[in-house]
Amino acid sequence: MSRILELEHVVKRFGGLVATNDMSFEVAKGESVGLIGPNGAGKTTIFSLIMGEHKVNSGSIRLHGEELTKLATHKRIRRGIARTYQVPRPFADMDVLANIEVGLMPDSIWAMLTAGSDDDEGRAIARSVGLAETDLHRDPAELSMGDLRKLELARTLATRPEVMLLDEVFAGLTTGEIEQISGLLREKRQEGMTYVIVSHDLRSLEPLIDRAIAMTQGTFVCQGSYGDVMNDEAVRMAYLGH
């Protein structure tokens, strides 16, 4: 499989704190990768660096071989990469459907003014993640945490990404909701989607990923099958302390 996302010797410092230190890994097109590690390992920072929400101090981040480190976040999204957040970030002054439709908008102002309604596509995306029709004209503040997670995923899918960075996408969901979202992710993978997934729900993560990458304290530890990584001595030390 061809490489779609590459990080090479990525370093990020916040003052005197080194958040990521010489972090390197690759993701192949169509692959599902779990990025795992204890709290504070730097997983969310990696997502923020890939999206351009933080600037790297040194190193390279590439999508389809194109250097991303100097591109603004919206340009990275338009090149086919998007993310969800641990804490959902809907637009509070828009209803649920409008939140989804923002991602469907073209870049051109003229195209936005002349385009037809995106309601049908927005509704289809909402249904695919399990949002009810009755939720679509509610304010995000009225949603449960589980439905906010679904909205976050729907907003990401609306940008039509090739690569999705999923940060704690199962947090706050019931067992049934996890099964529903897992089914959606498997379906999207069959359509060619590529994922990097961060989740503390390792039981739900395991059947979804081809490979796991472990990190701790901002550094790469190891990679391989889920079982091999979880049995690695350094990973066990990071998670369990023994």
Phi, psi and omega per residue, in radians:
M1 nan 2.484 -3.119
S2 -1.354 2.597 3.111
R3 -1.267 2.384 3.096
I4 -1.999 -0.631 -3.118
L5 -2.243 2.290 -3.121
E6 -2.369 2.302 2.968
L7 -2.041 2.307 -3.083
E8 -2.352 1.998 3.056
H9 0.926 0.790 -3.071
V10 -1.387 2.240 3.113
V11 -2.188 2.318 3.034
K12 -2.349 2.197 3.092
R13 -2.062 2.433 2.970
F14 -1.978 1.666 -3.013
G15 1.109 -2.162 3.137
G16 -1.534 -0.068 -3.131
L17 -1.564 2.185 3.063
V18 -1.594 1.870 -3.073
A19 -1.435 -0.676 3.013
T20 -2.346 2.391 -3.008
N21 -2.258 1.803 3.063
D22 1.016 0.775 -3.075
M23 -1.464 2.201 3.135
S24 -2.375 2.343 2.938
F25 -2.887 2.894 3.135
E26 -2.241 2.653 3.057
V27 -2.242 2.275 -3.127
A28 -1.521 2.697 3.108
K29 -1.044 2.270 3.117
G30 1.450 0.042 -3.103
E31 -1.567 2.657 3.021
S32 -2.047 2.059 -3.030
V33 -2.090 2.318 3.025
G34 -1.664 2.220 3.066
L35 -1.799 1.937 -2.993
I36 -2.133 2.779 3.123
G37 2.832 2.827 -3.128
P38 -1.194 2.972 3.057
N39 -0.942 2.390 3.137
G40 1.451 0.117 -3.110
A41 -1.230 -0.415 -3.119
G42 1.905 0.195 -3.054
K43 -1.130 -0.847 3.137
T44 -1.161 -0.608 3.067
T45 -1.048 -0.707 3.093
I46 -1.020 -0.784 3.118
F47 -1.073 -0.745 -3.120
S48 -1.146 -0.593 3.085
L49 -1.225 -0.727 3.121
I50 -1.075 -0.670 -3.094
M51 -1.458 -0.160 -3.130
G52 1.469 0.222 3.101
E53 -1.350 -0.433 2.901
H54 -2.143 2.589 3.077
K55 -1.603 2.426 3.079
V56 -1.277 2.597 2.995
N57 -1.426 -0.611 3.053
S58 -2.809 2.841 -3.133
G59 1.859 -3.128 -3.024
S60 -2.312 2.440 3.006
I61 -2.219 2.172 -3.047
R62 -2.268 2.477 3.035
L63 -2.118 2.112 -3.043
H64 0.937 0.600 3.121
G65 1.425 -0.103 -3.140
E66 -1.557 2.262 3.118
E67 -1.169 2.249 -3.099
L68 -1.802 -0.268 -2.857
T69 -1.073 -0.340 3.124
K70 -1.835 0.067 -3.119
L71 -1.573 2.518 3.044
A72 -1.195 2.764 -3.082
T73 -0.991 -0.784 -3.076
H74 -1.126 -0.509 3.099
K75 -1.289 -0.570 3.069
R76 -1.170 -0.691 3.107
I77 -1.081 -0.758 -3.121
R78 -1.209 -0.308 3.048
R79 -1.499 -0.102 2.970
G80 1.989 0.444 3.128
I81 -2.294 2.400 -3.091
A82 -2.634 2.897 -3.072
R83 -2.496 2.797 2.887
T84 -1.842 2.985 -3.073
Y85 -2.168 2.609 3.069
Q86 -1.009 -0.769 3.059
V87 -1.814 1.947 -3.082
P88 -0.936 2.522 -3.077
R89 -2.214 1.039 3.102
P90 -1.247 2.818 3.000
F91 -1.356 1.997 -2.999
A92 -1.171 -0.429 -3.074
D93 -1.640 0.191 3.094
M94 -2.147 2.601 3.062
D95 -1.313 3.092 -3.031
V96 -1.056 -0.821 -3.113
L97 -1.098 -0.755 3.124
A98 -1.094 -0.637 3.073
N99 -1.014 -0.745 3.136
I100 -1.196 -0.719 -3.046
E101 -1.200 -0.373 3.076
V102 -0.979 -0.719 -3.132
G103 -1.202 -0.331 -3.138
L104 -1.487 -0.179 -3.048
M105 -1.248 2.399 3.032
P106 -1.277 2.860 -3.123
D107 -1.203 -0.670 -3.029
S108 -1.193 2.238 3.088
I109 -1.049 -0.738 3.131
W110 -1.085 -0.733 3.125
A111 -1.111 -0.651 3.114
M112 -1.110 -0.674 -3.097
L113 -1.279 -0.489 -3.055
T114 -1.816 -0.138 -3.090
A115 -1.251 2.656 3.055
G116 -1.330 -3.126 -3.116
S117 -1.193 2.469 3.057
D118 -1.721 0.246 -3.046
D119 -1.015 -0.749 -3.073
D120 -1.118 -0.802 3.138
E121 -1.180 -0.722 3.114
G122 -1.057 -0.731 3.110
R123 -1.144 -0.674 3.130
A124 -1.113 -0.723 3.105
I125 -1.138 -0.748 3.117
A126 -1.028 -0.790 3.124
R127 -1.085 -0.665 -3.061
S128 -1.123 -0.482 3.130
V129 -1.710 0.011 3.064
G130 1.638 0.237 3.052
L131 -1.396 2.345 -3.116
A132 -1.359 2.662 3.080
E133 -0.975 -0.623 -3.120
T134 -1.225 -0.252 3.113
D135 -1.469 -0.312 -2.868
L136 -1.181 -0.462 -3.139
H137 -1.919 0.355 3.026
R138 -1.578 2.772 3.001
D139 -1.329 2.504 3.110
P140 -0.937 -0.568 -3.119
A141 -1.107 -0.311 -3.139
E142 -1.505 -0.161 -3.051
L143 -1.441 2.641 2.974
S144 -1.224 2.896 3.095
M145 -1.059 -0.667 3.107
G146 -1.051 -0.766 3.137
D147 -1.251 -0.540 3.029
L148 -1.103 -0.670 3.068
R149 -1.079 -0.728 3.113
K150 -1.119 -0.720 3.104
L151 -1.101 -0.721 3.117
E152 -1.041 -0.752 3.118
L153 -1.175 -0.706 3.125
A154 -1.095 -0.740 3.129
R155 -1.092 -0.634 3.122
T156 -1.213 -0.789 3.126
L157 -1.075 -0.541 -3.108
A158 -1.118 -0.375 3.114
T159 -1.417 -0.014 3.118
R160 1.002 0.959 -3.067
P161 -1.342 2.748 2.904
E162 -1.589 -0.580 -3.136
V163 -2.151 2.252 3.082
M164 -2.022 2.326 3.054
L165 -1.837 1.929 -2.994
L166 -1.884 1.942 -3.051
D167 -1.827 1.825 3.123
E168 0.961 0.852 -3.052
V169 -1.184 -0.330 -3.125
F170 -1.675 -0.102 -3.071
A171 -1.103 2.278 3.112
G172 1.475 0.012 -3.118
L173 -1.645 2.616 3.016
T174 -1.316 2.954 3.104
T175 -1.004 -0.757 3.123
G176 -1.116 -0.698 3.126
E177 -1.177 -0.661 3.088
I178 -1.079 -0.753 3.119
E179 -1.097 -0.684 -3.140
Q180 -1.147 -0.818 -3.138
I181 -1.179 -0.668 3.104
S182 -1.072 -0.721 3.096
G183 -1.094 -0.710 3.097
L184 -1.091 -0.755 -3.125
L185 -1.130 -0.693 3.092
R186 -1.115 -0.687 3.117
E187 -1.109 -0.774 -3.134
K188 -1.157 -0.590 3.081
R189 -1.108 -0.690 3.102
Q190 -1.093 -0.443 3.103
E191 -1.507 -0.026 3.065
G192 1.858 0.088 -3.139
M193 -1.196 2.581 3.071
T194 -1.982 2.414 -3.104
Y195 -2.234 2.567 2.765
V196 -2.157 2.163 -3.003
I197 -2.108 2.238 2.968
V198 -1.833 2.231 3.095
S199 -2.738 2.381 2.990
H200 -1.459 -0.188 3.070
D201 -1.496 1.366 -3.011
L202 -1.143 -0.521 3.131
R203 -1.122 -0.698 3.107
S204 -1.327 -0.502 -3.113
L205 -1.245 -0.720 -2.975
E206 -0.892 -0.876 -3.076
P207 -1.268 -0.147 -3.071
L208 -1.648 -0.285 -2.954
I209 -1.937 2.604 3.033
D210 -1.492 -0.503 -2.985
R211 -2.713 2.608 3.064
A212 -2.028 2.494 3.018
I213 -2.078 2.155 -3.126
A214 -1.821 2.444 3.063
M215 -2.450 2.742 3.057
T216 -2.660 2.462 -3.133
Q217 0.869 0.695 3.050
G218 1.395 0.084 -3.075
T219 -2.106 2.664 3.053
F220 -1.210 2.373 3.086
V221 -1.875 -0.997 -3.134
C222 -2.928 3.003 3.051
Q223 -2.583 2.798 -3.135
G224 2.695 -2.816 3.086
S225 -1.102 2.763 -3.133
Y226 -0.968 -0.820 -3.111
G227 -1.088 -0.768 -3.129
D228 -1.121 -0.713 -3.112
V229 -1.183 -0.763 -3.103
M230 -1.216 -0.346 3.087
N231 -1.629 -0.035 3.133
D232 -1.188 2.382 -3.062
E233 -1.065 -0.732 -3.126
A234 -1.155 -0.634 3.096
V235 -1.181 -0.762 3.095
R236 -1.051 -0.677 3.100
M237 -1.121 -0.733 -3.114
A238 -1.145 -0.706 -3.109
Y239 -1.453 -0.740 -2.937
L240 -1.938 -0.300 -3.129
G241 1.371 0.227 3.092
H242 -2.757 nan nan
